[in-house]
Every structure is written in structure tokens, then in C-alpha cells.
Amino acid sequence: MRGNTRPVTVYYDGACPRCVRDRARYERLAGRQAADTCWVDITGREDELAARGIDPQAALRELHVLDPQGRVQRELDAYILLMARVPLLRPLAWLIGLPGLRPLLSRLYRASVLRRLRAEGRIDAD
């Protein structure tokens, strides 16, 4: 752990090439602070997720982060938490958290993830 930054745990979809690229990009931008982030691939970990109080299907559709206080943050809250930890990304965290922009970004995020999962045949198309 570096400085006074407390570690977080990110539950991400390691079967998703874009998610893996996003993780690598985040680690590159975070630099040494990346050591304060534990990445857990959710693939095949349904029991572990359920024990943590995370619905495995929700984990597939939304990013989940265990914050330093032990609370699970999800979707945009998870992204905001992660971005706020990296100086270069803090302005973006602030921007996506704006009340007027947040609901729109949330809808776009959910639609994008559902499209990807359907295209990959990982969820039903209905």
C-alpha cells in the first residue's frame, strides 16, 4: 500500500477483452498507485461473489468495487471511486458524477454492456 491510499478490490469480467484492456489502461495511468488495487476476475467465481453479497449476474453487467470501508460500489459509483484515486482521472470522475450527466451515462453504460454480452452470446437476447 502506498502512502495513505487504502486498497480497493475490483471485480471485473476477465472474459471481456475490452474490460481487460480497460484494466491495463487504468493500471498504466495509476502508475505506482495501481498497487493499491486488487483485481479479481469474476469468471467462474459465482460462489465467491455471492458470499461477498454480489449477485453474479449483476457482476457480469456492472463493475463492482469493494471500497476501503468494505462497502460494495457498483456501476458508475465504482468507476467514480476508481477514477478519483488517480490524479489524471479525477476530473473525469467529477464529470461523470454530475447530476445532469450521470443518469444519461448510466443508461449508455448499461446499454453498451448488454449489447456486448448479447453479441458474445453470454446472456439471452430477449
C-alpha positions, 0 to 999 in steps of 0.5 A: 500500500502506498502512502495513505491510499487504502486498497480497493478490490475490483471485480471485473469480467476477465472474459471481456477483452475490452474490460481487460484492456480497460484494466491495463489502461487504468493500471498504466495511468495509476502508475505506482498507485495501481498497487493499491488495487486488487483485481479479481476476475469474476469468471467462474467465481459465482460462489465467491461473489455471492458470499461477498453479497454480489449477485453474479449476474449483476457482476457480469453487467456492472463493475463492482468495487469493494471500497476501503470501508468494505462497502460494495460500489457498483456501476458508475459509483465504482468507476467514480471511486476508481477514477478519483484515486488517480490524479489524471482521472479525477476530473473525469470522475467529477464529470461523470458524477454530475447530476445532469450527466450521470443518469444519461451515462448510466443508461449508455453504460448499461446499454453498451454492456448488454449489447456486448454480452448479447453479441458474445452470446453470454446472456439471452437476447430477449 
